[in-house]
């Protein structure tokens, strides 16, 4: 899939549908997966989501 468009870009603030009160920052979008860090604690382990799981 060449030229795939992502809904969110690196640096965007997003929220997971399962835990919408926790702010996340998109670090990377690769192969239809978003790699996010916690906005409040960047030392926490990175989390990954599909686009449908994010708000």
PDB file of N, CA, C and O in Angstrom:
ATOM      1  N   UNK A   1       0.842  -1.177   0.000  1.00  0.00           N
ATOM      2  CA  UNK A   1       0.000   0.000   0.000  1.00  0.00           C
ATOM      3  C   UNK A   1       0.891   1.246   0.000  1.00  0.00           C
ATOM      4  O   UNK A   1       1.391   1.647   1.051  1.00  0.00           O
ATOM      5  N   UNK A   2       1.088   1.839  -1.134  1.00  0.00           N
ATOM      6  CA  UNK A   2       1.951   2.988  -1.283  1.00  0.00           C
ATOM      7  C   UNK A   2       1.171   4.264  -1.003  1.00  0.00           C
ATOM      8  O   UNK A   2       0.027   4.407  -1.433  1.00  0.00           O
ATOM      9  N   UNK A   3       1.796   5.195  -0.278  1.00  0.00           N
ATOM     10  CA  UNK A   3       1.167   6.476  -0.002  1.00  0.00           C
ATOM     11  C   UNK A   3      -0.011   6.405   0.940  1.00  0.00           C
ATOM     12  O   UNK A   3      -0.950   7.192   0.820  1.00  0.00           O
ATOM     13  N   UNK A   4       0.026   5.474   1.876  1.00  0.00           N
ATOM     14  CA  UNK A   4      -1.091   5.351   2.815  1.00  0.00           C
ATOM     15  C   UNK A   4      -1.177   6.604   3.685  1.00  0.00           C
ATOM     16  O   UNK A   4      -0.162   7.112   4.160  1.00  0.00           O
ATOM     17  N   UNK A   5      -2.361   7.079   3.881  1.00  0.00           N
ATOM     18  CA  UNK A   5      -2.600   8.270   4.681  1.00  0.00           C
ATOM     19  C   UNK A   5      -3.012   7.882   6.082  1.00  0.00           C
ATOM     20  O   UNK A   5      -3.827   6.978   6.269  1.00  0.00           O
ATOM     21  N   UNK A   6      -2.459   8.553   7.056  1.00  0.00           N
ATOM     22  CA  UNK A   6      -2.841   8.314   8.434  1.00  0.00           C
ATOM     23  C   UNK A   6      -3.730   9.457   8.913  1.00  0.00           C
ATOM     24  O   UNK A   6      -3.597  10.595   8.462  1.00  0.00           O
ATOM     25  N   UNK A   7      -4.619   9.145   9.814  1.00  0.00           N
ATOM     26  CA  UNK A   7      -5.535  10.139  10.358  1.00  0.00           C
ATOM     27  C   UNK A   7      -4.797  11.083  11.304  1.00  0.00           C
ATOM     28  O   UNK A   7      -5.102  12.274  11.366  1.00  0.00           O
ATOM     29  N   UNK A   8      -3.831  10.547  12.036  1.00  0.00           N
ATOM     30  CA  UNK A   8      -3.054  11.324  13.001  1.00  0.00           C
ATOM     31  C   UNK A   8      -1.595  11.371  12.565  1.00  0.00           C
ATOM     32  O   UNK A   8      -1.083  10.420  11.973  1.00  0.00           O
ATOM     33  N   UNK A   9      -0.938  12.471  12.858  1.00  0.00           N
ATOM     34  CA  UNK A   9       0.464  12.668  12.499  1.00  0.00           C
ATOM     35  C   UNK A   9       1.320  12.624  13.763  1.00  0.00           C
ATOM     36  O   UNK A   9       0.813  12.857  14.860  1.00  0.00           O
ATOM     37  N   UNK A  10       2.621  12.325  13.620  1.00  0.00           N
ATOM     38  CA  UNK A  10       3.511  12.367  14.784  1.00  0.00           C
ATOM     39  C   UNK A  10       3.434  13.731  15.472  1.00  0.00           C
ATOM     40  O   UNK A  10       3.471  14.776  14.823  1.00  0.00           O
ATOM     41  N   UNK A  11       3.326  13.693  16.796  1.00  0.00           N
ATOM     42  CA  UNK A  11       3.191  14.916  17.580  1.00  0.00           C
ATOM     43  C   UNK A  11       1.761  15.241  17.950  1.00  0.00           C
ATOM     44  O   UNK A  11       1.527  16.067  18.831  1.00  0.00           O
ATOM     45  N   UNK A  12       0.788  14.604  17.292  1.00  0.00           N
ATOM     46  CA  UNK A  12      -0.624  14.839  17.601  1.00  0.00           C
ATOM     47  C   UNK A  12      -0.989  14.251  18.958  1.00  0.00           C
ATOM     48  O   UNK A  12      -0.449  13.225  19.373  1.00  0.00           O
ATOM     49  N   UNK A  13      -1.913  14.917  19.640  1.00  0.00           N
ATOM     50  CA  UNK A  13      -2.456  14.412  20.894  1.00  0.00           C
ATOM     51  C   UNK A  13      -3.665  13.544  20.578  1.00  0.00           C
ATOM     52  O   UNK A  13      -4.555  13.957  19.834  1.00  0.00           O
ATOM     53  N   UNK A  14      -3.695  12.347  21.139  1.00  0.00           N
ATOM     54  CA  UNK A  14      -4.794  11.415  20.909  1.00  0.00           C
ATOM     55  C   UNK A  14      -5.202  10.788  22.239  1.00  0.00           C
ATOM     56  O   UNK A  14      -4.517  10.940  23.250  1.00  0.00           O
ATOM     57  N   UNK A  15      -6.326  10.082  22.218  1.00  0.00           N
ATOM     58  CA  UNK A  15      -6.829   9.383  23.390  1.00  0.00           C
ATOM     59  C   UNK A  15      -7.291   7.999  22.960  1.00  0.00           C
ATOM     60  O   UNK A  15      -7.892   7.844  21.897  1.00  0.00           O
ATOM     61  N   UNK A  16      -7.014   6.994  23.780  1.00  0.00           N
ATOM     62  CA  UNK A  16      -7.462   5.634  23.482  1.00  0.00           C
ATOM     63  C   UNK A  16      -8.926   5.499  23.864  1.00  0.00           C
ATOM     64  O   UNK A  16      -9.345   6.026  24.895  1.00  0.00           O
ATOM     65  N   UNK A  17      -9.699   4.812  23.062  1.00  0.00           N
ATOM     66  CA  UNK A  17     -11.122   4.612  23.360  1.00  0.00           C
ATOM     67  C   UNK A  17     -11.329   3.885  24.680  1.00  0.00           C
ATOM     68  O   UNK A  17     -12.300   4.159  25.385  1.00  0.00           O
ATOM     69  N   UNK A  18     -10.434   2.963  25.029  1.00  0.00           N
ATOM     70  CA  UNK A  18     -10.582   2.189  26.260  1.00  0.00           C
ATOM     71  C   UNK A  18     -10.213   2.985  27.510  1.00  0.00           C
ATOM     72  O   UNK A  18     -10.600   2.604  28.614  1.00  0.00           O
ATOM     73  N   UNK A  19      -9.466   4.089  27.356  1.00  0.00           N
ATOM     74  CA  UNK A  19      -9.026   4.890  28.492  1.00  0.00           C
ATOM     75  C   UNK A  19      -8.927   6.357  28.060  1.00  0.00           C
ATOM     76  O   UNK A  19      -7.830   6.913  28.000  1.00  0.00           O
ATOM     77  N   UNK A  20     -10.069   6.984  27.759  1.00  0.00           N
ATOM     78  CA  UNK A  20     -10.049   8.315  27.136  1.00  0.00           C
ATOM     79  C   UNK A  20      -9.556   9.461  28.021  1.00  0.00           C
ATOM     80  O   UNK A  20      -9.327  10.562  27.521  1.00  0.00           O
ATOM     81  N   UNK A  21      -9.389   9.227  29.311  1.00  0.00           N
ATOM     82  CA  UNK A  21      -8.908  10.315  30.179  1.00  0.00           C
ATOM     83  C   UNK A  21      -7.390  10.454  30.171  1.00  0.00           C
ATOM     84  O   UNK A  21      -6.856  11.415  30.725  1.00  0.00           O
ATOM     85  N   UNK A  22      -6.687   9.503  29.548  1.00  0.00           N
ATOM     86  CA  UNK A  22      -5.225   9.544  29.493  1.00  0.00           C
ATOM     87  C   UNK A  22      -4.768  10.109  28.145  1.00  0.00           C
ATOM     88  O   UNK A  22      -5.078   9.562  27.086  1.00  0.00           O
ATOM     89  N   UNK A  23      -4.030  11.208  28.211  1.00  0.00           N
ATOM     90  CA  UNK A  23      -3.538  11.874  27.006  1.00  0.00           C
ATOM     91  C   UNK A  23      -2.306  11.148  26.472  1.00  0.00           C
ATOM     92  O   UNK A  23      -1.382  10.833  27.223  1.00  0.00           O
ATOM     93  N   UNK A  24      -2.307  10.888  25.164  1.00  0.00           N
ATOM     94  CA  UNK A  24      -1.195  10.221  24.492  1.00  0.00           C
ATOM     95  C   UNK A  24      -0.670  11.109  23.368  1.00  0.00           C
ATOM     96  O   UNK A  24      -1.407  11.919  22.806  1.00  0.00           O
ATOM     97  N   UNK A  25       0.589  10.949  23.054  1.00  0.00           N
ATOM     98  CA  UNK A  25       1.217  11.677  21.947  1.00  0.00           C
ATOM     99  C   UNK A  25       1.679  10.658  20.906  1.00  0.00           C
ATOM    100  O   UNK A  25       2.388   9.705  21.231  1.00  0.00           O
ATOM    101  N   UNK A  26       1.272  10.865  19.653  1.00  0.00           N
ATOM    102  CA  UNK A  26       1.704   9.969  18.572  1.00  0.00           C
ATOM    103  C   UNK A  26       3.187  10.206  18.313  1.00  0.00           C
ATOM    104  O   UNK A  26       3.603  11.328  18.029  1.00  0.00           O
ATOM    105  N   UNK A  27       3.975   9.149  18.413  1.00  0.00           N
ATOM    106  CA  UNK A  27       5.408   9.236  18.133  1.00  0.00           C
ATOM    107  C   UNK A  27       5.715   8.804  16.707  1.00  0.00           C
ATOM    108  O   UNK A  27       6.556   9.401  16.035  1.00  0.00           O
ATOM    109  N   UNK A  28       5.014   7.742  16.244  1.00  0.00           N
ATOM    110  CA  UNK A  28       5.313   7.162  14.942  1.00  0.00           C
ATOM    111  C   UNK A  28       4.079   6.464  14.394  1.00  0.00           C
ATOM    112  O   UNK A  28       3.305   5.867  15.142  1.00  0.00           O
ATOM    113  N   UNK A  29       3.907   6.545  13.091  1.00  0.00           N
ATOM    114  CA  UNK A  29       2.873   5.777  12.397  1.00  0.00           C
ATOM    115  C   UNK A  29       3.602   4.920  11.379  1.00  0.00           C
ATOM    116  O   UNK A  29       4.239   5.432  10.460  1.00  0.00           O
ATOM    117  N   UNK A  30       3.500   3.591  11.554  1.00  0.00           N
ATOM    118  CA  UNK A  30       4.222   2.677  10.670  1.00  0.00           C
ATOM    119  C   UNK A  30       3.407   1.418  10.466  1.00  0.00           C
ATOM    120  O   UNK A  30       2.973   0.783  11.427  1.00  0.00           O
ATOM    121  N   UNK A  31       3.204   1.061   9.212  1.00  0.00           N
ATOM    122  CA  UNK A  31       2.451  -0.138   8.835  1.00  0.00           C
ATOM    123  C   UNK A  31       1.090  -0.213   9.521  1.00  0.00           C
ATOM    124  O   UNK A  31       0.707  -1.242  10.077  1.00  0.00           O
ATOM    125  N   UNK A  32       0.377   0.902   9.465  1.00  0.00           N
ATOM    126  CA  UNK A  32      -0.992   1.027   9.963  1.00  0.00           C
ATOM    127  C   UNK A  32      -1.105   0.915  11.484  1.00  0.00           C
ATOM    128  O   UNK A  32      -2.190   0.661  12.008  1.00  0.00           O
ATOM    129  N   UNK A  33      -0.001   1.102  12.188  1.00  0.00           N
ATOM    130  CA  UNK A  33       0.002   1.058  13.646  1.00  0.00           C
ATOM    131  C   UNK A  33       0.568   2.371  14.176  1.00  0.00           C
ATOM    132  O   UNK A  33       1.560   2.891  13.666  1.00  0.00           O
ATOM    133  N   UNK A  34      -0.093   2.898  15.218  1.00  0.00           N
ATOM    134  CA  UNK A  34       0.362   4.117  15.875  1.00  0.00           C
ATOM    135  C   UNK A  34       1.152   3.758  17.123  1.00  0.00           C
ATOM    136  O   UNK A  34       0.683   2.988  17.961  1.00  0.00           O
ATOM    137  N   UNK A  35       2.335   4.309  17.243  1.00  0.00           N
ATOM    138  CA  UNK A  35       3.179   4.129  18.420  1.00  0.00           C
ATOM    139  C   UNK A  35       3.078   5.420  19.229  1.00  0.00           C
ATOM    140  O   UNK A  35       3.439   6.496  18.752  1.00  0.00           O
ATOM    141  N   UNK A  36       2.584   5.298  20.451  1.00  0.00           N
ATOM    142  CA  UNK A  36       2.293   6.480  21.260  1.00  0.00           C
ATOM    143  C   UNK A  36       3.024   6.449  22.593  1.00  0.00           C
ATOM    144  O   UNK A  36       3.314   5.384  23.139  1.00  0.00           O
ATOM    145  N   UNK A  37       3.315   7.644  23.104  1.00  0.00           N
ATOM    146  CA  UNK A  37       3.885   7.786  24.438  1.00  0.00           C
ATOM    147  C   UNK A  37       2.865   8.503  25.313  1.00  0.00           C
ATOM    148  O   UNK A  37       1.987   9.210  24.817  1.00  0.00           O
ATOM    149  N   UNK A  38       2.993   8.312  26.609  1.00  0.00           N
ATOM    150  CA  UNK A  38       2.113   8.994  27.557  1.00  0.00           C
ATOM    151  C   UNK A  38       2.558  10.443  27.687  1.00  0.00           C
ATOM    152  O   UNK A  38       3.742  10.715  27.889  1.00  0.00           O
ATOM    153  N   UNK A  39       1.618  11.370  27.572  1.00  0.00           N
ATOM    154  CA  UNK A  39       1.949  12.796  27.632  1.00  0.00           C
ATOM    155  C   UNK A  39       2.444  13.186  29.020  1.00  0.00           C
ATOM    156  O   UNK A  39       3.348  14.013  29.137  1.00  0.00           O
ATOM    157  N   UNK A  40       1.874  12.612  30.065  1.00  0.00           N
ATOM    158  CA  UNK A  40       2.227  12.980  31.435  1.00  0.00           C
ATOM    159  C   UNK A  40       3.493  12.289  31.932  1.00  0.00           C
ATOM    160  O   UNK A  40       4.146  12.790  32.848  1.00  0.00           O
ATOM    161  N   UNK A  41       3.848  11.160  31.349  1.00  0.00           N
ATOM    162  CA  UNK A  41       5.018  10.404  31.809  1.00  0.00           C
ATOM    163  C   UNK A  41       5.712   9.752  30.613  1.00  0.00           C
ATOM    164  O   UNK A  41       5.412   8.613  30.254  1.00  0.00           O
ATOM    165  N   UNK A  42       6.625  10.474  30.014  1.00  0.00           N
ATOM    166  CA  UNK A  42       7.296   9.980  28.806  1.00  0.00           C
ATOM    167  C   UNK A  42       8.243   8.818  29.082  1.00  0.00           C
ATOM    168  O   UNK A  42       8.713   8.178  28.142  1.00  0.00           O
ATOM    169  N   UNK A  43       8.531   8.535  30.339  1.00  0.00           N
ATOM    170  CA  UNK A  43       9.403   7.410  30.697  1.00  0.00           C
ATOM    171  C   UNK A  43       8.649   6.080  30.701  1.00  0.00           C
ATOM    172  O   UNK A  43       9.267   5.016  30.687  1.00  0.00           O
ATOM    173  N   UNK A  44       7.319   6.137  30.721  1.00  0.00           N
ATOM    174  CA  UNK A  44       6.518   4.911  30.688  1.00  0.00           C
ATOM    175  C   UNK A  44       6.700   4.197  29.365  1.00  0.00           C
ATOM    176  O   UNK A  44       7.048   4.807  28.354  1.00  0.00           O
ATOM    177  N   UNK A  45       6.463   2.913  29.387  1.00  0.00           N
ATOM    178  CA  UNK A  45       6.591   2.100  28.174  1.00  0.00           C
ATOM    179  C   UNK A  45       5.632   2.601  27.087  1.00  0.00           C
ATOM    180  O   UNK A  45       4.495   2.976  27.375  1.00  0.00           O
ATOM    181  N   UNK A  46       6.097   2.603  25.863  1.00  0.00           N
ATOM    182  CA  UNK A  46       5.306   3.023  24.713  1.00  0.00           C
ATOM    183  C   UNK A  46       4.118   2.074  24.505  1.00  0.00           C
ATOM    184  O   UNK A  46       4.211   0.882  24.796  1.00  0.00           O
ATOM    185  N   UNK A  47       3.021   2.606  24.008  1.00  0.00           N
ATOM    186  CA  UNK A  47       1.836   1.796  23.714  1.00  0.00           C
ATOM    187  C   UNK A  47       1.527   1.877  22.231  1.00  0.00           C
ATOM    188  O   UNK A  47       1.846   2.871  21.577  1.00  0.00           O
ATOM    189  N   UNK A  48       0.903   0.828  21.697  1.00  0.00           N
ATOM    190  CA  UNK A  48       0.596   0.784  20.266  1.00  0.00           C
ATOM    191  C   UNK A  48      -0.904   0.595  20.053  1.00  0.00           C
ATOM    192  O   UNK A  48      -1.576  -0.082  20.830  1.00  0.00           O
ATOM    193  N   UNK A  49      -1.414   1.210  18.981  1.00  0.00           N
ATOM    194  CA  UNK A  49      -2.837   1.160  18.681  1.00  0.00           C
ATOM    195  C   UNK A  49      -3.068   1.126  17.176  1.00  0.00           C
ATOM    196  O   UNK A  49      -2.253   1.618  16.395  1.00  0.00           O
ATOM    197  N   UNK A  50      -4.186   0.540  16.788  1.00  0.00           N
ATOM    198  CA  UNK A  50      -4.690   0.701  15.432  1.00  0.00           C
ATOM    199  C   UNK A  50      -5.511   1.987  15.415  1.00  0.00           C
ATOM    200  O   UNK A  50      -5.960   2.446  16.465  1.00  0.00           O
ATOM    201  N   UNK A  51      -5.709   2.566  14.246  1.00  0.00           N
ATOM    202  CA  UNK A  51      -6.427   3.836  14.135  1.00  0.00           C
ATOM    203  C   UNK A  51      -7.822   3.761  14.745  1.00  0.00           C
ATOM    204  O   UNK A  51      -8.269   4.717  15.380  1.00  0.00           O
ATOM    205  N   UNK A  52      -8.512   2.643  14.562  1.00  0.00           N
ATOM    206  CA  UNK A  52      -9.886   2.506  15.067  1.00  0.00           C
ATOM    207  C   UNK A  52      -9.955   2.531  16.589  1.00  0.00           C
ATOM    208  O   UNK A  52     -11.039   2.699  17.147  1.00  0.00           O
ATOM    209  N   UNK A  53      -8.828   2.368  17.272  1.00  0.00           N
ATOM    210  CA  UNK A  53      -8.798   2.352  18.728  1.00  0.00           C
ATOM    211  C   UNK A  53      -8.542   3.728  19.337  1.00  0.00           C
ATOM    212  O   UNK A  53      -8.534   3.870  20.560  1.00  0.00           O
ATOM    213  N   UNK A  54      -8.334   4.741  18.498  1.00  0.00           N
ATOM    214  CA  UNK A  54      -7.988   6.073  18.971  1.00  0.00           C
ATOM    215  C   UNK A  54      -9.088   7.100  18.714  1.00  0.00           C
ATOM    216  O   UNK A  54      -9.875   6.988  17.775  1.00  0.00           O
ATOM    217  N   UNK A  55      -9.106   8.094  19.579  1.00  0.00           N
ATOM    218  CA  UNK A  55     -10.021   9.231  19.431  1.00  0.00           C
ATOM    219  C   UNK A  55      -9.198  10.464  19.111  1.00  0.00           C
ATOM    220  O   UNK A  55      -9.753  11.550  18.942  1.00  0.00           O
TER     221      UNK A  55
END
